[in-house]
């Protein structure tokens, strides 16, 4: 893992912990909005992760087969 990806994972984990702590102290209506926002962030994170994997594979040197 590169330092950049380690930092990204640490930021993602810390933001998830903060969101979970916020969920505990909110009213039920606010919880629904926050859960929807968290779902959107999770989908965005998965899309970005997939994009990074695709870019990394595209940029990696490929062995030439005769």
N, C-alpha and C positions, 0 to 999 in steps of 0.2 A: 504494500500500500504506500502510496506517495504521501508526503506531508499534507498536501492540499486535500486529498480525499479523506485523510484522517481528521483534518480540521472540519470538513464539511459534515462528517458523521457526528463529530462532537457537537457542532452547532445544532444539527437536527435533533439529537437526543436531548440537549438542554432545552430546546424550544418545546419539545413534546412534554417534558417534565413540567415546564412552566404552564403549559396549557392545561395539563391534568390538575395542577394545583389551583388554577383559576376555575376549573369546572366544579371543584368541591364547594366553592364559596358563592356560586351564582344561583339565581332563581331558575326554575325549570325552563322558562321561555328563553332566557339568555343562554342556557345550556344547549338548547337546540341549535341556535344560531352559531355558537362556538363549535359544536360538533360538525355542522355543515362546513364551516370554514376549515376545520381540521381535516375533514375528508378531502376538501379541495386541495389543501396543502400536501396531503399524502399522495394524491393523484399526480400533482405537479412534481413531487420528488421522484416518483416512479418514472415519469416521462423523462425527467432530466437524467436519471440514472441510466435509463435505456439509451438515451442520446449519447451519454458519455461512453458507454460500452461500444456503441456503433462507431463513434469517432475514434476511439482508441484502437479498435480493430482495423479501421480504415487506414490509420496512420502507422500501424506497426509494419515492419518489413515482412514481406511474404516470401517464402522460399520459392524460387523459380524451378518449376518442374519442366524438364525438356519434353 
